[in-house]
Amino acid sequence: MFVRPTNPISHRLARIAFILATVGSLIVAVSGPLHRYLGLDIEAAIAVFRYGFYLTVAGIALGLGTMLPARPGDRRRGFVAAFLAIVIGAAGAWVPLHWFLEAQHRPAINDITTDTANPPPLVATAQLRRGAPNPPAYPKDNAAIQRAAFPDIEPVILAVPPAEAFKRVERVATALGWEIVARVPADGRLEAIATSPWFGFRDDIVVRIRPQGPGSRVDIRSKSRIGEADLGGNAERVRTFIARLKAEF
């Protein structure tokens, strides 16, 4: 009976592809905790993240290149290794690729507010931002960029007095898991911090409640401490807050 000869070089390359994809995916996964829990400088953590992505891509490419030579009719372990390299590499590369694609069609801003003419100022959180690359002031060029990119982000008008509006704002902020650092009902101001689960990036939030007629006007501002662009994260946070606040009625 004729037996198809195996291809040891192809099998070896398939195993190398599997190792590259696995190691690259692990590097991508640990880049966030290295910054958040071990204090690795953010630039170094992003570099780790980036090079992990490169390894996953290399693993995928090599896996694809060896998939055909390593057919099941040859030696099954080579085929399985190449297939796993592609699957694991794709999983590890997904987040970096997603972030890259998001950056292509998101504006390079990191400060979102419902009131671009008179943004709520950071007060308590401004003290916590000391040493952060992004200053607490609202950038002058942000307003036009934000209005073009996120025209739906507008103030919330509530049919309740400011004292009741403040209670509802506080309930929503707590439900969203924000770390509330300042409650000043007399000023109609609540400030909080939102921390991302992976890298531990901190964004500062201020909510301002003012009387408007018989009801209240609620404005919110969310600003990143680091990074030129937030990939739409602050806008999504503001939208979520607005939707939850409206759902309180």
C-alpha positions as protocol buffer text, in pm:
chain_id: "A"
residue {
  index: 1
  type: MET
  ca { x: 0 y: 0 z: 0 }
}
residue {
  index: 2
  type: PHE
  ca { x: 138 y: 341 z: -98 }
}
residue {
  index: 3
  type: VAL
  ca { x: 194 y: 584 z: 193 }
}
residue {
  index: 4
  type: ARG
  ca { x: 229 y: 954 z: 122 }
}
residue {
  index: 5
  type: PRO
  ca { x: 568 y: 1072 z: 255 }
}
residue {
  index: 6
  type: THR
  ca { x: 563 y: 1320 z: 536 }
}
residue {
  index: 7
  type: ASN
  ca { x: 717 y: 1665 z: 518 }
}
residue {
  index: 8
  type: PRO
  ca { x: 922 y: 1723 z: 834 }
}
residue {
  index: 9
  type: ILE
  ca { x: 1014 y: 2080 z: 736 }
}
residue {
  index: 10
  type: SER
  ca { x: 648 y: 2173 z: 698 }
}
residue {
  index: 11
  type: HIS
  ca { x: 566 y: 2012 z: 1032 }
}
residue {
  index: 12
  type: ARG
  ca { x: 849 y: 2200 z: 1202 }
}
residue {
  index: 13
  type: LEU
  ca { x: 730 y: 2530 z: 1055 }
}
residue {
  index: 14
  type: ALA
  ca { x: 375 y: 2455 z: 1170 }
}
residue {
  index: 15
  type: ARG
  ca { x: 500 y: 2407 z: 1525 }
}
residue {
  index: 16
  type: ILE
  ca { x: 697 y: 2731 z: 1504 }
}
residue {
  index: 17
  type: ALA
  ca { x: 380 y: 2906 z: 1382 }
}
residue {
  index: 18
  type: PHE
  ca { x: 190 y: 2767 z: 1681 }
}
residue {
  index: 19
  type: ILE
  ca { x: 459 y: 2891 z: 1921 }
}
residue {
  index: 20
  type: LEU
  ca { x: 468 y: 3237 z: 1764 }
}
residue {
  index: 21
  type: ALA
  ca { x: 90 y: 3275 z: 1775 }
}
residue {
  index: 22
  type: THR
  ca { x: 66 y: 3147 z: 2133 }
}
residue {
  index: 23
  type: VAL
  ca { x: 351 y: 3358 z: 2269 }
}
residue {
  index: 24
  type: GLY
  ca { x: 229 y: 3665 z: 2079 }
}
residue {
  index: 25
  type: SER
  ca { x: -124 y: 3625 z: 2216 }
}
residue {
  index: 26
  type: LEU
  ca { x: 9 y: 3587 z: 2571 }
}
residue {
  index: 27
  type: ILE
  ca { x: 221 y: 3900 z: 2530 }
}
residue {
  index: 28
  type: VAL
  ca { x: -80 y: 4096 z: 2407 }
}
residue {
  index: 29
  type: ALA
  ca { x: -283 y: 3968 z: 2702 }
}
residue {
  index: 30
  type: VAL
  ca { x: -27 y: 4061 z: 2971 }
}
residue {
  index: 31
  type: SER
  ca { x: 59 y: 4406 z: 2832 }
}
residue {
  index: 32
  type: GLY
  ca { x: -239 y: 4562 z: 3011 }
}
residue {
  index: 33
  type: PRO
  ca { x: -182 y: 4405 z: 3354 }
}
residue {
  index: 34
  type: LEU
  ca { x: 188 y: 4494 z: 3331 }
}
residue {
  index: 35
  type: HIS
  ca { x: 84 y: 4860 z: 3323 }
}
residue {
  index: 36
  type: ARG
  ca { x: -215 y: 4842 z: 3555 }
}
residue {
  index: 37
  type: TYR
  ca { x: -78 y: 4621 z: 3832 }
}
residue {
  index: 38
  type: LEU
  ca { x: 301 y: 4632 z: 3799 }
}
residue {
  index: 39
  type: GLY
  ca { x: 339 y: 4998 z: 3706 }
}
residue {
  index: 40
  type: LEU
  ca { x: 513 y: 4946 z: 3372 }
}
residue {
  index: 41
  type: ASP
  ca { x: 539 y: 5279 z: 3190 }
}
residue {
  index: 42
  type: ILE
  ca { x: 252 y: 5318 z: 2947 }
}
residue {
  index: 43
  type: GLU
  ca { x: 482 y: 5370 z: 2648 }
}
residue {
  index: 44
  type: ALA
  ca { x: 663 y: 5046 z: 2732 }
}
residue {
  index: 45
  type: ALA
  ca { x: 332 y: 4864 z: 2784 }
}
residue {
  index: 46
  type: ILE
  ca { x: 204 y: 4981 z: 2445 }
}
residue {
  index: 47
  type: ALA
  ca { x: 532 y: 4865 z: 2289 }
}
residue {
  index: 48
  type: VAL
  ca { x: 482 y: 4521 z: 2448 }
}
residue {
  index: 49
  type: PHE
  ca { x: 125 y: 4522 z: 2315 }
}
residue {
  index: 50
  type: ARG
  ca { x: 244 y: 4615 z: 1966 }
}
residue {
  index: 51
  type: TYR
  ca { x: 521 y: 4355 z: 1944 }
}
residue {
  index: 52
  type: GLY
  ca { x: 288 y: 4086 z: 2076 }
}
residue {
  index: 53
  type: PHE
  ca { x: 57 y: 4173 z: 1787 }
}
residue {
  index: 54
  type: TYR
  ca { x: 346 y: 4140 z: 1542 }
}
residue {
  index: 55
  type: LEU
  ca { x: 420 y: 3789 z: 1673 }
}
residue {
  index: 56
  type: THR
  ca { x: 57 y: 3683 z: 1637 }
}
residue {
  index: 57
  type: VAL
  ca { x: 52 y: 3806 z: 1277 }
}
residue {
  index: 58
  type: ALA
  ca { x: 373 y: 3618 z: 1206 }
}
residue {
  index: 59
  type: GLY
  ca { x: 220 y: 3303 z: 1357 }
}
residue {
  index: 60
  type: ILE
  ca { x: -94 y: 3342 z: 1144 }
}
residue {
  index: 61
  type: ALA
  ca { x: 106 y: 3399 z: 826 }
}
residue {
  index: 62
  type: LEU
  ca { x: 333 y: 3100 z: 890 }
}
residue {
  index: 63
  type: GLY
  ca { x: 35 y: 2885 z: 984 }
}
residue {
  index: 64
  type: LEU
  ca { x: -140 y: 2972 z: 660 }
}
residue {
  index: 65
  type: GLY
  ca { x: 181 y: 2905 z: 468 }
}
residue {
  index: 66
  type: THR
  ca { x: 213 y: 2555 z: 613 }
}
residue {
  index: 67
  type: MET
  ca { x: -157 y: 2464 z: 614 }
}
residue {
  index: 68
  type: LEU
  ca { x: -158 y: 2322 z: 261 }
}
residue {
  index: 69
  type: PRO
  ca { x: 165 y: 2122 z: 289 }
}
residue {
  index: 70
  type: ALA
  ca { x: 50 y: 1995 z: 627 }
}
residue {
  index: 71
  type: ARG
  ca { x: -273 y: 1834 z: 501 }
}
residue {
  index: 72
  type: PRO
  ca { x: -440 y: 1567 z: 716 }
}
residue {
  index: 73
  type: GLY
  ca { x: -326 y: 1317 z: 457 }
}
residue {
  index: 74
  type: ASP
  ca { x: 30 y: 1388 z: 564 }
}
residue {
  index: 75
  type: ARG
  ca { x: 89 y: 1397 z: 935 }
}
residue {
  index: 76
  type: ARG
  ca { x: -204 y: 1519 z: 1138 }
}
residue {
  index: 77
  type: ARG
  ca { x: 0 y: 1692 z: 1407 }
}
residue {
  index: 78
  type: GLY
  ca { x: 142 y: 1936 z: 1152 }
}
residue {
  index: 79
  type: PHE
  ca { x: -202 y: 2024 z: 1026 }
}
residue {
  index: 80
  type: VAL
  ca { x: -339 y: 2070 z: 1378 }
}
residue {
  index: 81
  type: ALA
  ca { x: -45 y: 2290 z: 1480 }
}
residue {
  index: 82
  type: ALA
  ca { x: -93 y: 2513 z: 1175 }
}
residue {
  index: 83
  type: PHE
  ca { x: -469 y: 2534 z: 1233 }
}
residue {
  index: 84
  type: LEU
  ca { x: -424 y: 2622 z: 1601 }
}
residue {
  index: 85
  type: ALA
  ca { x: -167 y: 2886 z: 1509 }
}
residue {
  index: 86
  type: ILE
  ca { x: -424 y: 3058 z: 1288 }
}
residue {
  index: 87
  type: VAL
  ca { x: -704 y: 3037 z: 1547 }
}
residue {
  index: 88
  type: ILE
  ca { x: -494 y: 3145 z: 1847 }
}
residue {
  index: 89
  type: GLY
  ca { x: -318 y: 3414 z: 1645 }
}
residue {
  index: 90
  type: ALA
  ca { x: -648 y: 3555 z: 1521 }
}
residue {
  index: 91
  type: ALA
  ca { x: -781 y: 3569 z: 1877 }
}
residue {
  index: 92
  type: GLY
  ca { x: -469 y: 3746 z: 2001 }
}
residue {
  index: 93
  type: ALA
  ca { x: -461 y: 3990 z: 1710 }
}
residue {
  index: 94
  type: TRP
  ca { x: -828 y: 4084 z: 1727 }
}
residue {
  index: 95
  type: VAL
  ca { x: -809 y: 4358 z: 1991 }
}
residue {
  index: 96
  type: PRO
  ca { x: -501 y: 4535 z: 1846 }
}
residue {
  index: 97
  type: LEU
  ca { x: -656 y: 4516 z: 1499 }
}
residue {
  index: 98
  type: HIS
  ca { x: -991 y: 4641 z: 1628 }
}
residue {
  index: 99
  type: TRP
  ca { x: -822 y: 4936 z: 1802 }
}
residue {
  index: 100
  type: PHE
  ca { x: -632 y: 5019 z: 1484 }
}
residue {
  index: 101
  type: LEU
  ca { x: -948 y: 5014 z: 1274 }
}
residue {
  index: 102
  type: GLU
  ca { x: -1134 y: 5226 z: 1532 }
}
residue {
  index: 103
  type: ALA
  ca { x: -855 y: 5482 z: 1524 }
}
residue {
  index: 104
  type: GLN
  ca { x: -898 y: 5521 z: 1149 }
}
residue {
  index: 105
  type: HIS
  ca { x: -1251 y: 5661 z: 1171 }
}
residue {
  index: 106
  type: ARG
  ca { x: -1259 y: 5818 z: 1518 }
}
residue {
  index: 107
  type: PRO
  ca { x: -1149 y: 6178 z: 1581 }
}
residue {
  index: 108
  type: ALA
  ca { x: -822 y: 6225 z: 1767 }
}
residue {
  index: 109
  type: ILE
  ca { x: -983 y: 6379 z: 2076 }
}
residue {
  index: 110
  type: ASN
  ca { x: -1005 y: 6264 z: 2438 }
}
residue {
  index: 111
  type: ASP
  ca { x: -1251 y: 6507 z: 2598 }
}
residue {
  index: 112
  type: ILE
  ca { x: -1628 y: 6478 z: 2543 }
}
residue {
  index: 113
  type: THR
  ca { x: -1900 y: 6698 z: 2692 }
}
residue {
  index: 114
  type: THR
  ca { x: -2267 y: 6777 z: 2643 }
}
residue {
  index: 115
  type: ASP
  ca { x: -2186 y: 7149 z: 2669 }
}
residue {
  index: 116
  type: THR
  ca { x: -1906 y: 7243 z: 2429 }
}
residue {
  index: 117
  type: ALA
  ca { x: -1966 y: 7617 z: 2482 }
}
residue {
  index: 118
  type: ASN
  ca { x: -1927 y: 7600 z: 2861 }
}
residue {
  index: 119
  type: PRO
  ca { x: -1792 y: 7256 z: 2959 }
}
residue {
  index: 120
  type: PRO
  ca { x: -1831 y: 7154 z: 3325 }
}
residue {
  index: 121
  type: PRO
  ca { x: -1489 y: 7214 z: 3485 }
}
residue {
  index: 122
  type: LEU
  ca { x: -1294 y: 6941 z: 3659 }
}
residue {
  index: 123
  type: VAL
  ca { x: -1248 y: 7041 z: 4023 }
}
residue {
  index: 124
  type: ALA
  ca { x: -1176 y: 6750 z: 4256 }
}
residue {
  index: 125
  type: THR
  ca { x: -1054 y: 6530 z: 3971 }
}
residue {
  index: 126
  type: ALA
  ca { x: -826 y: 6811 z: 3849 }
}
residue {
  index: 127
  type: GLN
  ca { x: -623 y: 6760 z: 4167 }
}
residue {
  index: 128
  type: LEU
  ca { x: -604 y: 6387 z: 4099 }
}
residue {
  index: 129
  type: ARG
  ca { x: -473 y: 6445 z: 3747 }
}
residue {
  index: 130
  type: ARG
  ca { x: -142 y: 6592 z: 3859 }
}
residue {
  index: 131
  type: GLY
  ca { x: 133 y: 6452 z: 3639 }
}
residue {
  index: 132
  type: ALA
  ca { x: -113 y: 6326 z: 3376 }
}
residue {
  index: 133
  type: PRO
  ca { x: -8 y: 6404 z: 3017 }
}
residue {
  index: 134
  type: ASN
  ca { x: -348 y: 6556 z: 2931 }
}
residue {
  index: 135
  type: PRO
  ca { x: -419 y: 6885 z: 3112 }
}
residue {
  index: 136
  type: PRO
  ca { x: -764 y: 6929 z: 3274 }
}
residue {
  index: 137
  type: ALA
  ca { x: -868 y: 7224 z: 3054 }
}
residue {
  index: 138
  type: TYR
  ca { x: -1109 y: 7163 z: 2768 }
}
residue {
  index: 139
  type: PRO
  ca { x: -914 y: 7197 z: 2437 }
}
residue {
  index: 140
  type: LYS
  ca { x: -1026 y: 7491 z: 2225 }
}
residue {
  index: 141
  type: ASP
  ca { x: -1040 y: 7289 z: 1903 }
}
residue {
  index: 142
  type: ASN
  ca { x: -1251 y: 7009 z: 2053 }
}
residue {
  index: 143
  type: ALA
  ca { x: -1594 y: 7169 z: 2015 }
}
residue {
  index: 144
  type: ALA
  ca { x: -1615 y: 7171 z: 1635 }
}
residue {
  index: 145
  type: ILE
  ca { x: -1458 y: 6825 z: 1606 }
}
residue {
  index: 146
  type: GLN
  ca { x: -1695 y: 6677 z: 1862 }
}
residue {
  index: 147
  type: ARG
  ca { x: -2006 y: 6832 z: 1709 }
}
residue {
  index: 148
  type: ALA
  ca { x: -1912 y: 6688 z: 1370 }
}
residue {
  index: 149
  type: ALA
  ca { x: -1831 y: 6342 z: 1504 }
}
residue {
  index: 150
  type: PHE
  ca { x: -2094 y: 6306 z: 1778 }
}
residue {
  index: 151
  type: PRO
  ca { x: -2388 y: 6537 z: 1700 }
}
residue {
  index: 152
  type: ASP
  ca { x: -2621 y: 6327 z: 1917 }
}
residue {
  index: 153
  type: ILE
  ca { x: -2443 y: 6414 z: 2242 }
}
residue {
  index: 154
  type: GLU
  ca { x: -2655 y: 6684 z: 2402 }
}
residue {
  index: 155
  type: PRO
  ca { x: -2762 y: 6799 z: 2751 }
}
residue {
  index: 156
  type: VAL
  ca { x: -3037 y: 6613 z: 2934 }
}
residue {
  index: 157
  type: ILE
  ca { x: -3342 y: 6809 z: 3047 }
}
residue {
  index: 158
  type: LEU
  ca { x: -3523 y: 6652 z: 3341 }
}
residue {
  index: 159
  type: ALA
  ca { x: -3868 y: 6742 z: 3467 }
}
residue {
  index: 160
  type: VAL
  ca { x: -3756 y: 6737 z: 3831 }
}
residue {
  index: 161
  type: PRO
  ca { x: -3585 y: 6997 z: 4053 }
}
residue {
  index: 162
  type: PRO
  ca { x: -3203 y: 6991 z: 4084 }
}
residue {
  index: 163
  type: ALA
  ca { x: -3205 y: 6815 z: 4422 }
}
residue {
  index: 164
  type: GLU
  ca { x: -3398 y: 6519 z: 4280 }
}
residue {
  index: 165
  type: ALA
  ca { x: -3191 y: 6526 z: 3959 }
}
residue {
  index: 166
  type: PHE
  ca { x: -2875 y: 6502 z: 4168 }
}
residue {
  index: 167
  type: LYS
  ca { x: -3005 y: 6189 z: 4344 }
}
residue {
  index: 168
  type: ARG
  ca { x: -3080 y: 6025 z: 4011 }
}
residue {
  index: 169
  type: VAL
  ca { x: -2740 y: 6122 z: 3869 }
}
residue {
  index: 170
  type: GLU
  ca { x: -2573 y: 5967 z: 4173 }
}
residue {
  index: 171
  type: ARG
  ca { x: -2773 y: 5645 z: 4135 }
}
residue {
  index: 172
  type: VAL
  ca { x: -2675 y: 5615 z: 3769 }
}
residue {
  index: 173
  type: ALA
  ca { x: -2306 y: 5685 z: 3840 }
}
residue {
  index: 174
  type: THR
  ca { x: -2306 y: 5419 z: 4111 }
}
residue {
  index: 175
  type: ALA
  ca { x: -2485 y: 5166 z: 3888 }
}
residue {
  index: 176
  type: LEU
  ca { x: -2225 y: 5224 z: 3614 }
}
residue {
  index: 177
  type: GLY
  ca { x: -1947 y: 5131 z: 3856 }
}
residue {
  index: 178
  type: TRP
  ca { x: -1777 y: 5470 z: 3860 }
}
residue {
  index: 179
  type: GLU
  ca { x: -1562 y: 5565 z: 4157 }
}
residue {
  index: 180
  type: ILE
  ca { x: -1734 y: 5876 z: 4291 }
}
residue {
  index: 181
  type: VAL
  ca { x: -1477 y: 6117 z: 4435 }
}
residue {
  index: 182
  type: ALA
  ca { x: -1688 y: 6429 z: 4493 }
}
residue {
  index: 183
  type: ARG
  ca { x: -2053 y: 6491 z: 4578 }
}
residue {
  index: 184
  type: VAL
  ca { x: -2146 y: 6858 z: 4602 }
}
residue {
  index: 185
  type: PRO
  ca { x: -2526 y: 6891 z: 4583 }
}
residue {
  index: 186
  type: ALA
  ca { x: -2509 y: 7262 z: 4671 }
}
residue {
  index: 187
  type: ASP
  ca { x: -2308 y: 7324 z: 4352 }
}
residue {
  index: 188
  type: GLY
  ca { x: -2495 y: 7062 z: 4153 }
}
residue {
  index: 189
  type: ARG
  ca { x: -2168 y: 6879 z: 4088 }
}
residue {
  index: 190
  type: LEU
  ca { x: -2069 y: 6514 z: 4100 }
}
residue {
  index: 191
  type: GLU
  ca { x: -1723 y: 6392 z: 3999 }
}
residue {
  index: 192
  type: ALA
  ca { x: -1607 y: 6038 z: 3939 }
}
residue {
  index: 193
  type: ILE
  ca { x: -1337 y: 5821 z: 3786 }
}
residue {
  index: 194
  type: ALA
  ca { x: -1390 y: 5538 z: 3538 }
}
residue {
  index: 195
  type: THR
  ca { x: -1111 y: 5279 z: 3513 }
}
residue {
  index: 196
  type: SER
  ca { x: -1076 y: 5052 z: 3210 }
}
residue {
  index: 197
  type: PRO
  ca { x: -1062 y: 4681 z: 3302 }
}
residue {
  index: 198
  type: TRP
  ca { x: -752 y: 4582 z: 3101 }
}
residue {
  index: 199
  type: PHE
  ca { x: -492 y: 4858 z: 3098 }
}
residue {
  index: 200
  type: GLY
  ca { x: -644 y: 5042 z: 3393 }
}
residue {
  index: 201
  type: PHE
  ca { x: -669 y: 5371 z: 3201 }
}
residue {
  index: 202
  type: ARG
  ca { x: -840 y: 5637 z: 3414 }
}
residue {
  index: 203
  type: ASP
  ca { x: -1090 y: 5884 z: 3273 }
}
residue {
  index: 204
  type: ASP
  ca { x: -1227 y: 6168 z: 3482 }
}
residue {
  index: 205
  type: ILE
  ca { x: -1597 y: 6252 z: 3480 }
}
residue {
  index: 206
  type: VAL
  ca { x: -1787 y: 6556 z: 3602 }
}
residue {
  index: 207
  type: VAL
  ca { x: -2166 y: 6593 z: 3600 }
}
residue {
  index: 208
  type: ARG
  ca { x: -2324 y: 6935 z: 3645 }
}
residue {
  index: 209
  type: ILE
  ca { x: -2689 y: 6991 z: 3741 }
}
residue {
  index: 210
  type: ARG
  ca { x: -2847 y: 7333 z: 3697 }
}
residue {
  index: 211
  type: PRO
  ca { x: -3205 y: 7456 z: 3728 }
}
residue {
  index: 212
  type: GLN
  ca { x: -3385 y: 7512 z: 3400 }
}
residue {
  index: 213
  type: GLY
  ca { x: -3741 y: 7637 z: 3427 }
}
residue {
  index: 214
  type: PRO
  ca { x: -3935 y: 7406 z: 3658 }
}
residue {
  index: 215
  type: GLY
  ca { x: -3688 y: 7125 z: 3595 }
}
residue {
  index: 216
  type: SER
  ca { x: -3314 y: 7066 z: 3562 }
}
residue {
  index: 217
  type: ARG
  ca { x: -3046 y: 7059 z: 3298 }
}
residue {
  index: 218
  type: VAL
  ca { x: -2779 y: 6791 z: 3332 }
}
residue {
  index: 219
  type: ASP
  ca { x: -2442 y: 6819 z: 3158 }
}
residue {
  index: 220
  type: ILE
  ca { x: -2166 y: 6561 z: 3167 }
}
residue {
  index: 221
  type: ARG
  ca { x: -1802 y: 6566 z: 3066 }
}
residue {
  index: 222
  type: SER
  ca { x: -1563 y: 6271 z: 3038 }
}
residue {
  index: 223
  type: LYS
  ca { x: -1190 y: 6322 z: 2979 }
}
residue {
  index: 224
  type: SER
  ca { x: -899 y: 6081 z: 2946 }
}
residue {
  index: 225
  type: ARG
  ca { x: -584 y: 6133 z: 3151 }
}
residue {
  index: 226
  type: ILE
  ca { x: -354 y: 5989 z: 2887 }
}
residue {
  index: 227
  type: GLY
  ca { x: -366 y: 5938 z: 2513 }
}
residue {
  index: 228
  type: GLU
  ca { x: -431 y: 6177 z: 2227 }
}
residue {
  index: 229
  type: ALA
  ca { x: -731 y: 5976 z: 2106 }
}
residue {
  index: 230
  type: ASP
  ca { x: -978 y: 5776 z: 2313 }
}
residue {
  index: 231
  type: LEU
  ca { x: -1114 y: 5559 z: 2026 }
}
residue {
  index: 232
  type: GLY
  ca { x: -1465 y: 5684 z: 2106 }
}
residue {
  index: 233
  type: GLY
  ca { x: -1454 y: 5560 z: 2466 }
}
residue {
  index: 234
  type: ASN
  ca { x: -1555 y: 5886 z: 2630 }
}
residue {
  index: 235
  type: ALA
  ca { x: -1838 y: 5944 z: 2383 }
}
residue {
  index: 236
  type: GLU
  ca { x: -1971 y: 5594 z: 2450 }
}
residue {
  index: 237
  type: ARG
  ca { x: -1952 y: 5657 z: 2826 }
}
residue {
  index: 238
  type: VAL
  ca { x: -2146 y: 5982 z: 2792 }
}
residue {
  index: 239
  type: ARG
  ca { x: -2409 y: 5814 z: 2573 }
}
residue {
  index: 240
  type: THR
  ca { x: -2449 y: 5530 z: 2822 }
}
residue {
  index: 241
  type: PHE
  ca { x: -2489 y: 5773 z: 3110 }
}
residue {
  index: 242
  type: ILE
  ca { x: -2750 y: 5976 z: 2922 }
}
residue {
  index: 243
  type: ALA
  ca { x: -2948 y: 5665 z: 2829 }
}
residue {
  index: 244
  type: ARG
  ca { x: -2943 y: 5533 z: 3186 }
}
residue {
  index: 245
  type: LEU
  ca { x: -3041 y: 5872 z: 3328 }
}
residue {
  index: 246
  type: LYS
  ca { x: -3336 y: 5901 z: 3092 }
}
residue {
  index: 247
  type: ALA
  ca { x: -3438 y: 5547 z: 3184 }
}
residue {
  index: 248
  type: GLU
  ca { x: -3475 y: 5660 z: 3546 }
}
residue {
  index: 249
  type: PHE
  ca { x: -3808 y: 5818 z: 3443 }
}
